[in-house]
Amino acid sequence: MIFSLQGIVQELTPTYVVVNVNGVGYYVGISLMTSQTLTLNQETMLFIQQIIREDANLLFGFKTRSEKEMFNLLISVNGVGAVSALILLSTLSLSEIATAILSKNSAVIQKAKGLGTKTAERIIVDLKDKVQKFGTAEENNSVLANNKSKDEALSALEVLGISKRMSEKIADRIIKQDPEISVEELVKQILKNI
């Protein structure tokens, strides 16, 4: 089982990273929270959650142990897959997720694309006793300095299964309000508004 990877960021998008470890490139699914902390061609260390299925061997990476723990809690809930957990981690911070669960606010959890009422309520019931420690954790909200294009945000959302047509109108509205918005923040805002 792979616990962590340390290497050079060979390729970076809002939804995945390729980490080159001694010449071997590992494709790792990530959330926006983790994506914002990485820099292309720089060394990084990610905590890895490996999921082995009949048809795939998947790696998911997290900059902090806390984010990995929340991911594992989320995928332990019946009906929440790895992609749904990453979308939730990309839409809300750890403390926002914990606060929503502790306050039984399923509407906040449903802001994540693909999570319906029943799944949100199941997350609350299953995790209400397990998320207290995340409620007060301060997030590492590093700001991405370089601004990227709308196209990059839209293609990242397509990877998550969200149609370009649906997200483009929302993207235009957000960019009009904040022309300097980063691609990660744009993706986050689109996910909240879908």
Secondary structure, 3 states (H helix, E strand, C coil): CCCEEEEEEEEECCCEEEEEECCEEEEEECCHHHHCCCCCCCEEEEEEEEEECCCCEEEEEECCHHHHHHHHHHHCCCCCCHHHHHHHHHHCCHHHHHHHHHCCCHHHHCCCCCCCHHHHHHHHHHHCCCCHHHCCCCCCCCCCCCCCCHHHHHHHHHHCCCCHHHHHHHHHHHHHHCCCCCHHHHHHHHHHHC
